[in-house]
């Protein structure tokens, strides 16, 4: 049996081993530890592409700081001849994966160190670094570890990461100290770094400390990891100082070698663009003089209750528990219960939707509640017995059961949604004619003084604005938001505020807006 045949046999064994270990761990446990195995087909594509970027015939020193069971090493063996690979080395912190992988690949020359890569002493001799780092979210990292990782990462790469950065960002920065000058790196990481605030430090590193070659973003409808709700990107760079106005290849969809869309973008343009996921769809960033939704609406996320199950009750439950309606306000149910994009109201201003829900909304002290509303007092004591008053949001309130104030908003936006064949528009704008507030599955849109003045003259304007919002091209909304695996799109308040709103401006021809408004052809 030749080497290639042996690799294929061992690769089958590796995949069986991976499946067996994954099955022994719960999904929650692997999510907490960020353990999402690289599919072998994807690993093969990545190393095949790496072979096109490496100088022909150059000896290879391979390094993977989160090697798992060795998916990338198997692909390395299939795409680089044995005589060319001088060294192969990796770290694996979890012995459940690392020990059998070490036995599996030992005779093929792979050395696996069973240790925490982030605490190892670097050696800058590797010219091919390929890694799918652990996707551990920041809230799973201890504060003392965050401080240590921050200091070490800044020393290794100059990257000053936010406390909101996930562990994969630290892996990327720490690995800089392991790269030989001119070495090549390929990182399979969540694409969210391209758009979120904590990704700024990563992007600064890619633009100024190394030569960024190529970013390939997978179509979010094609989830690379079946058990991770995350959209992936592959980032390629060399450990060299970039030339001025360097051009970067940015691709989307398909595979590395056969993307659906492709474009070259200058590092100067990338430096000016806060959302890299605009590319390759867009060749230019947003014009600063363009009027945006923020000119007409102040946008806030809905109420974060601390426990929807406890603080939000059905109308039937209020009657059953004899709880006082005076201390509750109507609240809309989840968007999935709303078949229409307009909320009508009854004579009391309650929304005509089902289920009819109410939010506990009182600032009365406990003693007064005991005196005035014994049944509500009993209900609150049940919450204390369940430890709700100790939850993060509740314990940071002056009164643990009081809610942040959200007056009824005339227009709402659903900030999470999918873009698929059944529902082409992932975000819905809803006209709210009721006095209902909303939970944090909605964005609440309140008129700015400029729009409020126009509405005072013509109250019917709100309906036309609502209709115009629902006609915003989907691409404009998606371009400001972010996307996760499976085509799940998300809009934060600031992202919605930044969407172009020239179509709204045309509905206010007599209103002076303090910036240039370009024509909007589709109106």
Secondary structure, 3 states (H helix, E strand, C coil): CCHHHHHHHHHHHHHHHHHHHHHHCCHHHHHHHCCCCCCHHHHHHHHHHHHHHCCCCCCEEEEECCCCCCHHHHHHHHHCCHHHEEEEEEECCCHHHHHHHHHHHHHHCEEEECCCHHHCCCCCCEEEEEECCCCCCHHHCCHHHHHHHHHHHHHHHCCCCCCCCCHHHHHHHHHHHHEEEEEEEEEEEEHHHHCCHHHHHHHHHHHHCCEEEEEEECCCCCCCCCCCCCCEEEEEEECCCCCCCCEEEEEEEECCCCEEEEEEEEHHHHHHCCCHHHCCCCCCCCCCCCCEHHHCEEEEECECCCCHHHHEEEHHHHHHHCCCHHHEEEECCCHHHCCCCEECECCCCCECCCCCEEEECCCCCHHHHHHHCHHHHHHHHHHHHCCHHHCHHHHCCCCCCCCCCCCCCCEEEECEEECCCCCCCCCCEEEECCCCECECCEEEEEECHHHHHHHHHCCCHHHHHHHHHCCCCHHHHHHHCEEEHHHEEECCHHHHHCCECHHHHCCCCCCCCCCCCCCCCCC
